[in-house]
Amino acid sequence: MLLSHARDAPNASIIEFAMKFLIAITQDEDGMFVAECPSIPGCVSQGKTSEEAERNIQEAIQECLAVRAEKRLPLTVTIREVEIPV
């Protein structure tokens, strides 16, 4: 979902956008929590707790989006759900 709103005043020229992303958080063998955003290639962070990892991945997402925009790359890649018999 993409939302926009003007910053500070209705006539402001700066418009902010908010996007929602799915993230995955796992705990590694050293006890650190690793967070990644599958729809942004290479967007990974970590933290000592899952809450810290979530905060850190939010910052990483912002930075990754800025870099991808600067390089004129698509902001995200397509993520699909597939069903696999197990």
PDB file of N, CA, C and O in Angstrom:
ATOM      1  N   MET A   1       0.837  -1.162   0.000  1.00  0.00           N
ATOM      2  CA  MET A   1       0.000   0.000   0.000  1.00  0.00           C
ATOM      3  C   MET A   1       0.887   1.231   0.000  1.00  0.00           C
ATOM      4  O   MET A   1       1.885   1.266   0.720  1.00  0.00           O
ATOM      5  N   LEU A   2       0.555   2.224  -0.776  1.00  0.00           N
ATOM      6  CA  LEU A   2       1.318   3.445  -0.877  1.00  0.00           C
ATOM      7  C   LEU A   2       0.442   4.593  -0.405  1.00  0.00           C
ATOM      8  O   LEU A   2      -0.647   4.809  -0.938  1.00  0.00           O
ATOM      9  N   LEU A   3       0.911   5.325   0.585  1.00  0.00           N
ATOM     10  CA  LEU A   3       0.176   6.454   1.126  1.00  0.00           C
ATOM     11  C   LEU A   3       1.034   7.693   0.978  1.00  0.00           C
ATOM     12  O   LEU A   3       2.261   7.607   1.020  1.00  0.00           O
ATOM     13  N   SER A   4       0.411   8.831   0.809  1.00  0.00           N
ATOM     14  CA  SER A   4       1.193  10.060   0.773  1.00  0.00           C
ATOM     15  C   SER A   4       0.490  11.129   1.590  1.00  0.00           C
ATOM     16  O   SER A   4      -0.733  11.123   1.727  1.00  0.00           O
ATOM     17  N   HIS A   5       1.272  12.037   2.124  1.00  0.00           N
ATOM     18  CA  HIS A   5       0.734  13.185   2.830  1.00  0.00           C
ATOM     19  C   HIS A   5       1.759  14.304   2.792  1.00  0.00           C
ATOM     20  O   HIS A   5       2.964  14.055   2.747  1.00  0.00           O
ATOM     21  N   ALA A   6       1.279  15.528   2.809  1.00  0.00           N
ATOM     22  CA  ALA A   6       2.184  16.676   2.786  1.00  0.00           C
ATOM     23  C   ALA A   6       2.773  16.878   4.171  1.00  0.00           C
ATOM     24  O   ALA A   6       2.094  16.672   5.178  1.00  0.00           O
ATOM     25  N   ARG A   7       4.004  17.271   4.221  1.00  0.00           N
ATOM     26  CA  ARG A   7       4.679  17.537   5.483  1.00  0.00           C
ATOM     27  C   ARG A   7       4.394  18.976   5.917  1.00  0.00           C
ATOM     28  O   ARG A   7       4.553  19.908   5.129  1.00  0.00           O
ATOM     29  N   ASP A   8       3.981  19.149   7.146  1.00  0.00           N
ATOM     30  CA  ASP A   8       3.798  20.436   7.827  1.00  0.00           C
ATOM     31  C   ASP A   8       2.586  21.251   7.366  1.00  0.00           C
ATOM     32  O   ASP A   8       1.874  21.782   8.220  1.00  0.00           O
ATOM     33  N   ALA A   9       2.323  21.375   6.111  1.00  0.00           N
ATOM     34  CA  ALA A   9       1.221  22.232   5.660  1.00  0.00           C
ATOM     35  C   ALA A   9       0.635  21.683   4.372  1.00  0.00           C
ATOM     36  O   ALA A   9       1.329  21.013   3.608  1.00  0.00           O
ATOM     37  N   PRO A  10      -0.650  21.966   4.125  1.00  0.00           N
ATOM     38  CA  PRO A  10      -1.275  21.454   2.901  1.00  0.00           C
ATOM     39  C   PRO A  10      -0.594  21.929   1.625  1.00  0.00           C
ATOM     40  O   PRO A  10      -0.650  21.235   0.610  1.00  0.00           O
ATOM     41  N   ASN A  11       0.049  23.096   1.649  1.00  0.00           N
ATOM     42  CA  ASN A  11       0.699  23.631   0.451  1.00  0.00           C
ATOM     43  C   ASN A  11       2.186  23.309   0.396  1.00  0.00           C
ATOM     44  O   ASN A  11       2.901  23.839  -0.454  1.00  0.00           O
ATOM     45  N   ALA A  12       2.658  22.456   1.283  1.00  0.00           N
ATOM     46  CA  ALA A  12       4.084  22.121   1.310  1.00  0.00           C
ATOM     47  C   ALA A  12       4.471  21.392   0.033  1.00  0.00           C
ATOM     48  O   ALA A  12       3.678  20.633  -0.525  1.00  0.00           O
ATOM     49  N   SER A  13       5.686  21.627  -0.422  1.00  0.00           N
ATOM     50  CA  SER A  13       6.133  20.979  -1.654  1.00  0.00           C
ATOM     51  C   SER A  13       6.771  19.619  -1.395  1.00  0.00           C
ATOM     52  O   SER A  13       6.998  18.857  -2.335  1.00  0.00           O
ATOM     53  N   ILE A  14       7.062  19.303  -0.139  1.00  0.00           N
ATOM     54  CA  ILE A  14       7.658  18.011   0.184  1.00  0.00           C
ATOM     55  C   ILE A  14       6.534  17.032   0.509  1.00  0.00           C
ATOM     56  O   ILE A  14       5.694  17.291   1.370  1.00  0.00           O
ATOM     57  N   ILE A  15       6.537  15.910  -0.192  1.00  0.00           N
ATOM     58  CA  ILE A  15       5.524  14.885   0.040  1.00  0.00           C
ATOM     59  C   ILE A  15       6.235  13.631   0.521  1.00  0.00           C
ATOM     60  O   ILE A  15       7.206  13.179  -0.087  1.00  0.00           O
ATOM     61  N   GLU A  16       5.743  13.078   1.613  1.00  0.00           N
ATOM     62  CA  GLU A  16       6.297  11.836   2.136  1.00  0.00           C
ATOM     63  C   GLU A  16       5.430  10.676   1.683  1.00  0.00           C
ATOM     64  O   GLU A  16       4.214  10.814   1.552  1.00  0.00           O
ATOM     65  N   PHE A  17       6.051   9.542   1.448  1.00  0.00           N
ATOM     66  CA  PHE A  17       5.332   8.333   1.088  1.00  0.00           C
ATOM     67  C   PHE A  17       5.602   7.281   2.146  1.00  0.00           C
ATOM     68  O   PHE A  17       6.710   7.194   2.674  1.00  0.00           O
ATOM     69  N   ALA A  18       4.607   6.494   2.451  1.00  0.00           N
ATOM     70  CA  ALA A  18       4.774   5.382   3.378  1.00  0.00           C
ATOM     71  C   ALA A  18       4.470   4.098   2.619  1.00  0.00           C
ATOM     72  O   ALA A  18       3.468   3.999   1.911  1.00  0.00           O
ATOM     73  N   MET A  19       5.335   3.137   2.777  1.00  0.00           N
ATOM     74  CA  MET A  19       5.141   1.842   2.145  1.00  0.00           C
ATOM     75  C   MET A  19       5.207   0.785   3.230  1.00  0.00           C
ATOM     76  O   MET A  19       5.935   0.942   4.211  1.00  0.00           O
ATOM     77  N   LYS A  20       4.452  -0.290   3.061  1.00  0.00           N
ATOM     78  CA  LYS A  20       4.486  -1.400   3.989  1.00  0.00           C
ATOM     79  C   LYS A  20       5.335  -2.518   3.394  1.00  0.00           C
ATOM     80  O   LYS A  20       5.248  -2.816   2.203  1.00  0.00           O
ATOM     81  N   PHE A  21       6.161  -3.135   4.251  1.00  0.00           N
ATOM     82  CA  PHE A  21       7.028  -4.221   3.811  1.00  0.00           C
ATOM     83  C   PHE A  21       6.894  -5.397   4.753  1.00  0.00           C
ATOM     84  O   PHE A  21       6.714  -5.221   5.958  1.00  0.00           O
ATOM     85  N   LEU A  22       6.981  -6.603   4.201  1.00  0.00           N
ATOM     86  CA  LEU A  22       7.098  -7.800   5.027  1.00  0.00           C
ATOM     87  C   LEU A  22       8.560  -7.955   5.408  1.00  0.00           C
ATOM     88  O   LEU A  22       9.451  -7.713   4.595  1.00  0.00           O
ATOM     89  N   ILE A  23       8.804  -8.364   6.662  1.00  0.00           N
ATOM     90  CA  ILE A  23      10.158  -8.651   7.089  1.00  0.00           C
ATOM     91  C   ILE A  23      10.188 -10.048   7.692  1.00  0.00           C
ATOM     92  O   ILE A  23       9.170 -10.549   8.169  1.00  0.00           O
ATOM     93  N   ALA A  24      11.355 -10.670   7.670  1.00  0.00           N
ATOM     94  CA  ALA A  24      11.556 -11.979   8.295  1.00  0.00           C
ATOM     95  C   ALA A  24      12.621 -11.797   9.368  1.00  0.00           C
ATOM     96  O   ALA A  24      13.656 -11.177   9.127  1.00  0.00           O
ATOM     97  N   ILE A  25      12.359 -12.342  10.556  1.00  0.00           N
ATOM     98  CA  ILE A  25      13.329 -12.274  11.651  1.00  0.00           C
ATOM     99  C   ILE A  25      13.628 -13.695  12.106  1.00  0.00           C
ATOM    100  O   ILE A  25      12.718 -14.461  12.422  1.00  0.00           O
ATOM    101  N   THR A  26      14.913 -14.037  12.135  1.00  0.00           N
ATOM    102  CA  THR A  26      15.353 -15.345  12.609  1.00  0.00           C
ATOM    103  C   THR A  26      16.458 -15.141  13.634  1.00  0.00           C
ATOM    104  O   THR A  26      17.104 -14.094  13.669  1.00  0.00           O
ATOM    105  N   GLN A  27      16.663 -16.141  14.458  1.00  0.00           N
ATOM    106  CA  GLN A  27      17.746 -16.078  15.439  1.00  0.00           C
ATOM    107  C   GLN A  27      18.875 -16.978  14.956  1.00  0.00           C
ATOM    108  O   GLN A  27      18.652 -18.146  14.640  1.00  0.00           O
ATOM    109  N   ASP A  28      20.098 -16.430  14.899  1.00  0.00           N
ATOM    110  CA  ASP A  28      21.223 -17.220  14.405  1.00  0.00           C
ATOM    111  C   ASP A  28      21.855 -18.040  15.527  1.00  0.00           C
ATOM    112  O   ASP A  28      21.419 -17.980  16.677  1.00  0.00           O
ATOM    113  N   GLU A  29      22.889 -18.804  15.176  1.00  0.00           N
ATOM    114  CA  GLU A  29      23.518 -19.711  16.130  1.00  0.00           C
ATOM    115  C   GLU A  29      24.222 -18.995  17.286  1.00  0.00           C
ATOM    116  O   GLU A  29      24.500 -19.611  18.315  1.00  0.00           O
ATOM    117  N   ASP A  30      24.509 -17.709  17.126  1.00  0.00           N
ATOM    118  CA  ASP A  30      25.138 -16.927  18.185  1.00  0.00           C
ATOM    119  C   ASP A  30      24.121 -16.189  19.053  1.00  0.00           C
ATOM    120  O   ASP A  30      24.498 -15.457  19.969  1.00  0.00           O
ATOM    121  N   GLY A  31      22.838 -16.381  18.766  1.00  0.00           N
ATOM    122  CA  GLY A  31      21.787 -15.735  19.541  1.00  0.00           C
ATOM    123  C   GLY A  31      21.352 -14.378  19.023  1.00  0.00           C
ATOM    124  O   GLY A  31      20.422 -13.784  19.568  1.00  0.00           O
ATOM    125  N   MET A  32      22.002 -13.871  17.978  1.00  0.00           N
ATOM    126  CA  MET A  32      21.599 -12.588  17.395  1.00  0.00           C
ATOM    127  C   MET A  32      20.345 -12.790  16.550  1.00  0.00           C
ATOM    128  O   MET A  32      20.125 -13.860  15.982  1.00  0.00           O
ATOM    129  N   PHE A  33      19.540 -11.753  16.479  1.00  0.00           N
ATOM    130  CA  PHE A  33      18.338 -11.780  15.652  1.00  0.00           C
ATOM    131  C   PHE A  33      18.650 -11.092  14.329  1.00  0.00           C
ATOM    132  O   PHE A  33      19.090  -9.943  14.305  1.00  0.00           O
ATOM    133  N   VAL A  34      18.420 -11.796  13.246  1.00  0.00           N
ATOM    134  CA  VAL A  34      18.704 -11.300  11.899  1.00  0.00           C
ATOM    135  C   VAL A  34      17.379 -10.970  11.232  1.00  0.00           C
ATOM    136  O   VAL A  34      16.471 -11.800  11.187  1.00  0.00           O
ATOM    137  N   ALA A  35      17.276  -9.756  10.717  1.00  0.00           N
ATOM    138  CA  ALA A  35      16.059  -9.308  10.042  1.00  0.00           C
ATOM    139  C   ALA A  35      16.376  -9.029   8.584  1.00  0.00           C
ATOM    140  O   ALA A  35      17.424  -8.470   8.260  1.00  0.00           O
ATOM    141  N   GLU A  36      15.470  -9.420   7.715  1.00  0.00           N
ATOM    142  CA  GLU A  36      15.645  -9.120   6.298  1.00  0.00           C
ATOM    143  C   GLU A  36      14.316  -8.742   5.674  1.00  0.00           C
ATOM    144  O   GLU A  36      13.245  -9.121   6.148  1.00  0.00           O
ATOM    145  N   CYS A  37      14.422  -7.987   4.601  1.00  0.00           N
ATOM    146  CA  CYS A  37      13.247  -7.570   3.844  1.00  0.00           C
ATOM    147  C   CYS A  37      13.347  -8.248   2.474  1.00  0.00           C
ATOM    148  O   CYS A  37      14.105  -7.792   1.618  1.00  0.00           O
ATOM    149  N   PRO A  38      12.590  -9.332   2.256  1.00  0.00           N
ATOM    150  CA  PRO A  38      12.731 -10.106   1.018  1.00  0.00           C
ATOM    151  C   PRO A  38      12.456  -9.324  -0.267  1.00  0.00           C
ATOM    152  O   PRO A  38      12.971  -9.685  -1.325  1.00  0.00           O
ATOM    153  N   SER A  39      11.659  -8.268  -0.192  1.00  0.00           N
ATOM    154  CA  SER A  39      11.327  -7.545  -1.420  1.00  0.00           C
ATOM    155  C   SER A  39      12.390  -6.522  -1.822  1.00  0.00           C
ATOM    156  O   SER A  39      12.275  -5.880  -2.866  1.00  0.00           O
ATOM    157  N   ILE A  40      13.440  -6.372  -0.980  1.00  0.00           N
ATOM    158  CA  ILE A  40      14.548  -5.482  -1.329  1.00  0.00           C
ATOM    159  C   ILE A  40      15.832  -6.308  -1.269  1.00  0.00           C
ATOM    160  O   ILE A  40      16.313  -6.605  -0.176  1.00  0.00           O
ATOM    161  N   PRO A  41      16.391  -6.683  -2.404  1.00  0.00           N
ATOM    162  CA  PRO A  41      17.578  -7.534  -2.423  1.00  0.00           C
ATOM    163  C   PRO A  41      18.713  -6.958  -1.574  1.00  0.00           C
ATOM    164  O   PRO A  41      19.069  -5.787  -1.708  1.00  0.00           O
ATOM    165  N   GLY A  42      19.278  -7.800  -0.698  1.00  0.00           N
ATOM    166  CA  GLY A  42      20.410  -7.403   0.120  1.00  0.00           C
ATOM    167  C   GLY A  42      20.079  -6.583   1.342  1.00  0.00           C
ATOM    168  O   GLY A  42      20.987  -6.136   2.043  1.00  0.00           O
ATOM    169  N   CYS A  43      18.815  -6.372   1.618  1.00  0.00           N
ATOM    170  CA  CYS A  43      18.408  -5.539   2.753  1.00  0.00           C
ATOM    171  C   CYS A  43      18.297  -6.410   4.004  1.00  0.00           C
ATOM    172  O   CYS A  43      17.290  -7.079   4.233  1.00  0.00           O
ATOM    173  N   VAL A  44      19.361  -6.380   4.804  1.00  0.00           N
ATOM    174  CA  VAL A  44      19.477  -7.230   5.988  1.00  0.00           C
ATOM    175  C   VAL A  44      20.023  -6.397   7.133  1.00  0.00           C
ATOM    176  O   VAL A  44      20.835  -5.497   6.918  1.00  0.00           O
ATOM    177  N   SER A  45      19.580  -6.694   8.354  1.00  0.00           N
ATOM    178  CA  SER A  45      20.115  -6.061   9.551  1.00  0.00           C
ATOM    179  C   SER A  45      20.046  -7.067  10.685  1.00  0.00           C
ATOM    180  O   SER A  45      19.656  -8.216  10.478  1.00  0.00           O
ATOM    181  N   GLN A  46      20.422  -6.641  11.882  1.00  0.00           N
ATOM    182  CA  GLN A  46      20.387  -7.546  13.022  1.00  0.00           C
ATOM    183  C   GLN A  46      20.236  -6.762  14.310  1.00  0.00           C
ATOM    184  O   GLN A  46      20.285  -5.532  14.310  1.00  0.00           O
ATOM    185  N   GLY A  47      20.051  -7.480  15.408  1.00  0.00           N
ATOM    186  CA  GLY A  47      19.958  -6.872  16.723  1.00  0.00           C
ATOM    187  C   GLY A  47      20.085  -7.925  17.800  1.00  0.00           C
ATOM    188  O   GLY A  47      19.991  -9.122  17.529  1.00  0.00           O
ATOM    189  N   LYS A  48      20.299  -7.472  19.023  1.00  0.00           N
ATOM    190  CA  LYS A  48      20.414  -8.398  20.151  1.00  0.00           C
ATOM    191  C   LYS A  48      19.061  -8.972  20.550  1.00  0.00           C
ATOM    192  O   LYS A  48      18.991 -10.048  21.143  1.00  0.00           O
ATOM    193  N   THR A  49      17.987  -8.257  20.225  1.00  0.00           N
ATOM    194  CA  THR A  49      16.623  -8.730  20.463  1.00  0.00           C
ATOM    195  C   THR A  49      15.847  -8.633  19.161  1.00  0.00           C
ATOM    196  O   THR A  49      16.277  -7.956  18.227  1.00  0.00           O
ATOM    197  N   SER A  50      14.706  -9.304  19.095  1.00  0.00           N
ATOM    198  CA  SER A  50      13.900  -9.201  17.872  1.00  0.00           C
ATOM    199  C   SER A  50      13.380  -7.777  17.688  1.00  0.00           C
ATOM    200  O   SER A  50      13.239  -7.307  16.559  1.00  0.00           O
ATOM    201  N   GLU A  51      13.098  -7.094  18.793  1.00  0.00           N
ATOM    202  CA  GLU A  51      12.623  -5.703  18.706  1.00  0.00           C
ATOM    203  C   GLU A  51      13.716  -4.788  18.138  1.00  0.00           C
ATOM    204  O   GLU A  51      13.443  -3.924  17.304  1.00  0.00           O
ATOM    205  N   GLU A  52      14.956  -4.988  18.602  1.00  0.00           N
ATOM    206  CA  GLU A  52      16.063  -4.190  18.083  1.00  0.00           C
ATOM    207  C   GLU A  52      16.290  -4.498  16.602  1.00  0.00           C
ATOM    208  O   GLU A  52      16.539  -3.592  15.807  1.00  0.00           O
ATOM    209  N   ALA A  53      16.205  -5.770  16.238  1.00  0.00           N
ATOM    210  CA  ALA A  53      16.365  -6.150  14.831  1.00  0.00           C
ATOM    211  C   ALA A  53      15.281  -5.504  13.975  1.00  0.00           C
ATOM    212  O   ALA A  53      15.554  -5.064  12.858  1.00  0.00           O
ATOM    213  N   GLU A  54      14.059  -5.445  14.489  1.00  0.00           N
ATOM    214  CA  GLU A  54      12.973  -4.813  13.735  1.00  0.00           C
ATOM    215  C   GLU A  54      13.231  -3.320  13.551  1.00  0.00           C
ATOM    216  O   GLU A  54      13.030  -2.789  12.459  1.00  0.00           O
ATOM    217  N   ARG A  55      13.669  -2.644  14.600  1.00  0.00           N
ATOM    218  CA  ARG A  55      13.997  -1.214  14.468  1.00  0.00           C
ATOM    219  C   ARG A  55      15.125  -1.015  13.456  1.00  0.00           C
ATOM    220  O   ARG A  55      15.084  -0.108  12.625  1.00  0.00           O
ATOM    221  N   ASN A  56      16.130  -1.883  13.546  1.00  0.00           N
ATOM    222  CA  ASN A  56      17.283  -1.752  12.646  1.00  0.00           C
ATOM    223  C   ASN A  56      16.919  -2.026  11.193  1.00  0.00           C
ATOM    224  O   ASN A  56      17.436  -1.360  10.296  1.00  0.00           O
ATOM    225  N   ILE A  57      16.044  -2.987  10.944  1.00  0.00           N
ATOM    226  CA  ILE A  57      15.672  -3.272   9.551  1.00  0.00           C
ATOM    227  C   ILE A  57      14.846  -2.120   8.975  1.00  0.00           C
ATOM    228  O   ILE A  57      14.895  -1.869   7.771  1.00  0.00           O
ATOM    229  N   GLN A  58      14.094  -1.424   9.815  1.00  0.00           N
ATOM    230  CA  GLN A  58      13.351  -0.256   9.323  1.00  0.00           C
ATOM    231  C   GLN A  58      14.315   0.804   8.799  1.00  0.00           C
ATOM    232  O   GLN A  58      14.085   1.394   7.743  1.00  0.00           O
ATOM    233  N   GLU A  59      15.395   1.041   9.541  1.00  0.00           N
ATOM    234  CA  GLU A  59      16.409   1.990   9.081  1.00  0.00           C
ATOM    235  C   GLU A  59      17.094   1.471   7.817  1.00  0.00           C
ATOM    236  O   GLU A  59      17.350   2.234   6.885  1.00  0.00           O
ATOM    237  N   ALA A  60      17.390   0.172   7.792  1.00  0.00           N
ATOM    238  CA  ALA A  60      18.044  -0.418   6.621  1.00  0.00           C
ATOM    239  C   ALA A  60      17.158  -0.302   5.383  1.00  0.00           C
ATOM    240  O   ALA A  60      17.650  -0.034   4.287  1.00  0.00           O
ATOM    241  N   ILE A  61      15.854  -0.504   5.557  1.00  0.00           N
ATOM    242  CA  ILE A  61      14.929  -0.377   4.431  1.00  0.00           C
ATOM    243  C   ILE A  61      14.977   1.033   3.866  1.00  0.00           C
ATOM    244  O   ILE A  61      15.043   1.214   2.650  1.00  0.00           O
ATOM    245  N   GLN A  62      14.946   2.031   4.738  1.00  0.00           N
ATOM    246  CA  GLN A  62      15.010   3.419   4.268  1.00  0.00           C
ATOM    247  C   GLN A  62      16.297   3.671   3.484  1.00  0.00           C
ATOM    248  O   GLN A  62      16.271   4.294   2.422  1.00  0.00           O
ATOM    249  N   GLU A  63      17.413   3.189   4.008  1.00  0.00           N
ATOM    250  CA  GLU A  63      18.698   3.387   3.328  1.00  0.00           C
ATOM    251  C   GLU A  63      18.751   2.635   2.000  1.00  0.00           C
ATOM    252  O   GLU A  63      19.218   3.176   0.998  1.00  0.00           O
ATOM    253  N   CYS A  64      18.283   1.411   1.992  1.00  0.00           N
ATOM    254  CA  CYS A  64      18.286   0.623   0.747  1.00  0.00           C
ATOM    255  C   CYS A  64      17.417   1.277  -0.321  1.00  0.00           C
ATOM    256  O   CYS A  64      17.799   1.334  -1.490  1.00  0.00           O
ATOM    257  N   LEU A  65      16.248   1.770   0.082  1.00  0.00           N
ATOM    258  CA  LEU A  65      15.368   2.442  -0.882  1.00  0.00           C
ATOM    259  C   LEU A  65      16.039   3.687  -1.449  1.00  0.00           C
ATOM    260  O   LEU A  65      15.939   3.956  -2.646  1.00  0.00           O
ATOM    261  N   ALA A  66      16.725   4.450  -0.592  1.00  0.00           N
ATOM    262  CA  ALA A  66      17.406   5.660  -1.057  1.00  0.00           C
ATOM    263  C   ALA A  66      18.499   5.309  -2.073  1.00  0.00           C
ATOM    264  O   ALA A  66      18.628   5.976  -3.100  1.00  0.00           O
ATOM    265  N   VAL A  67      19.279   4.275  -1.792  1.00  0.00           N
ATOM    266  CA  VAL A  67      20.346   3.861  -2.698  1.00  0.00           C
ATOM    267  C   VAL A  67      19.768   3.356  -4.018  1.00  0.00           C
ATOM    268  O   VAL A  67      20.270   3.691  -5.090  1.00  0.00           O
ATOM    269  N   ARG A  68      18.713   2.549  -3.934  1.00  0.00           N
ATOM    270  CA  ARG A  68      18.103   2.021  -5.158  1.00  0.00           C
ATOM    271  C   ARG A  68      17.514   3.151  -6.004  1.00  0.00           C
ATOM    272  O   ARG A  68      17.617   3.128  -7.230  1.00  0.00           O
ATOM    273  N   ALA A  69      16.895   4.139  -5.351  1.00  0.00           N
ATOM    274  CA  ALA A  69      16.342   5.285  -6.086  1.00  0.00           C
ATOM    275  C   ALA A  69      17.465   6.082  -6.743  1.00  0.00           C
ATOM    276  O   ALA A  69      17.339   6.500  -7.894  1.00  0.00           O
ATOM    277  N   GLU A  70      18.559   6.293  -6.017  1.00  0.00           N
ATOM    278  CA  GLU A  70      19.694   7.037  -6.555  1.00  0.00           C
ATOM    279  C   GLU A  70      20.291   6.340  -7.771  1.00  0.00           C
ATOM    280  O   GLU A  70      20.705   6.996  -8.727  1.00  0.00           O
ATOM    281  N   LYS A  71      20.334   5.010  -7.733  1.00  0.00           N
ATOM    282  CA  LYS A  71      20.882   4.232  -8.849  1.00  0.00           C
ATOM    283  C   LYS A  71      19.835   3.946  -9.920  1.00  0.00           C
ATOM    284  O   LYS A  71      20.111   3.259 -10.903  1.00  0.00           O
ATOM    285  N   ARG A  72      18.639   4.476  -9.723  1.00  0.00           N
ATOM    286  CA  ARG A  72      17.523   4.290 -10.654  1.00  0.00           C
ATOM    287  C   ARG A  72      17.174   2.821 -10.865  1.00  0.00           C
ATOM    288  O   ARG A  72      16.820   2.400 -11.966  1.00  0.00           O
ATOM    289  N   LEU A  73      17.280   2.051  -9.784  1.00  0.00           N
ATOM    290  CA  LEU A  73      16.859   0.652  -9.793  1.00  0.00           C
ATOM    291  C   LEU A  73      15.415   0.582  -9.325  1.00  0.00           C
ATOM    292  O   LEU A  73      14.953   1.496  -8.642  1.00  0.00           O
ATOM    293  N   PRO A  74      14.698  -0.461  -9.666  1.00  0.00           N
ATOM    294  CA  PRO A  74      13.356  -0.623  -9.102  1.00  0.00           C
ATOM    295  C   PRO A  74      13.480  -0.678  -7.578  1.00  0.00           C
ATOM    296  O   PRO A  74      14.405  -1.298  -7.054  1.00  0.00           O
ATOM    297  N   LEU A  75      12.560  -0.037  -6.873  1.00  0.00           N
ATOM    298  CA  LEU A  75      12.651   0.001  -5.422  1.00  0.00           C
ATOM    299  C   LEU A  75      12.525  -1.380  -4.798  1.00  0.00           C
ATOM    300  O   LEU A  75      13.181  -1.685  -3.802  1.00  0.00           O
ATOM    301  N   THR A  76      11.674  -2.213  -5.395  1.00  0.00           N
ATOM    302  CA  THR A  76      11.453  -3.548  -4.843  1.00  0.00           C
ATOM    303  C   THR A  76      11.430  -4.575  -5.971  1.00  0.00           C
ATOM    304  O   THR A  76      11.360  -4.226  -7.149  1.00  0.00           O
ATOM    305  N   VAL A  77      11.490  -5.835  -5.586  1.00  0.00           N
ATOM    306  CA  VAL A  77      11.309  -6.933  -6.526  1.00  0.00           C
ATOM    307  C   VAL A  77      10.005  -7.633  -6.178  1.00  0.00           C
ATOM    308  O   VAL A  77       9.487  -7.482  -5.072  1.00  0.00           O
ATOM    309  N   THR A  78       9.488  -8.383  -7.105  1.00  0.00           N
ATOM    310  CA  THR A  78       8.228  -9.090  -6.889  1.00  0.00           C
ATOM    311  C   THR A  78       8.440 -10.279  -5.967  1.00  0.00           C
ATOM    312  O   THR A  78       9.370 -11.064  -6.150  1.00  0.00           O
ATOM    313  N   ILE A  79       7.578 -10.401  -4.987  1.00  0.00           N
ATOM    314  CA  ILE A  79       7.582 -11.542  -4.074  1.00  0.00           C
ATOM    315  C   ILE A  79       6.301 -12.323  -4.330  1.00  0.00           C
ATOM    316  O   ILE A  79       5.213 -11.748  -4.371  1.00  0.00           O
ATOM    317  N   ARG A  80       6.433 -13.611  -4.500  1.00  0.00           N
ATOM    318  CA  ARG A  80       5.264 -14.451  -4.745  1.00  0.00           C
ATOM    319  C   ARG A  80       5.206 -15.563  -3.721  1.00  0.00           C
ATOM    320  O   ARG A  80       6.224 -15.983  -3.172  1.00  0.00           O
ATOM    321  N   GLU A  81       4.018 -16.022  -3.481  1.00  0.00           N
ATOM    322  CA  GLU A  81       3.803 -17.172  -2.605  1.00  0.00           C
ATOM    323  C   GLU A  81       3.557 -18.389  -3.486  1.00  0.00           C
ATOM    324  O   GLU A  81       2.724 -18.352  -4.391  1.00  0.00           O
ATOM    325  N   VAL A  82       4.283 -19.458  -3.218  1.00  0.00           N
ATOM    326  CA  VAL A  82       4.076 -20.704  -3.954  1.00  0.00           C
ATOM    327  C   VAL A  82       3.764 -21.812  -2.969  1.00  0.00           C
ATOM    328  O   VAL A  82       4.194 -21.773  -1.816  1.00  0.00           O
ATOM    329  N   GLU A  83       3.023 -22.790  -3.425  1.00  0.00           N
ATOM    330  CA  GLU A  83       2.673 -23.919  -2.581  1.00  0.00           C
ATOM    331  C   GLU A  83       3.508 -25.122  -2.988  1.00  0.00           C
ATOM    332  O   GLU A  83       3.551 -25.488  -4.162  1.00  0.00           O
ATOM    333  N   ILE A  84       4.166 -25.729  -2.023  1.00  0.00           N
ATOM    334  CA  ILE A  84       5.037 -26.874  -2.261  1.00  0.00           C
ATOM    335  C   ILE A  84       4.550 -28.046  -1.410  1.00  0.00           C
ATOM    336  O   ILE A  84       4.421 -27.896  -0.195  1.00  0.00           O
ATOM    337  N   PRO A  85       4.279 -29.196  -2.001  1.00  0.00           N
ATOM    338  CA  PRO A  85       3.878 -30.347  -1.187  1.00  0.00           C
ATOM    339  C   PRO A  85       5.038 -30.838  -0.331  1.00  0.00           C
ATOM    340  O   PRO A  85       6.169 -30.946  -0.804  1.00  0.00           O
ATOM    341  N   VAL A  86       4.748 -31.131   0.923  1.00  0.00           N
ATOM    342  CA  VAL A  86       5.793 -31.651   1.817  1.00  0.00           C
ATOM    343  C   VAL A  86       5.349 -32.933   2.484  1.00  0.00           C
ATOM    344  O   VAL A  86       6.099 -33.513   3.269  1.00  0.00           O
TER     345      VAL A  86
END
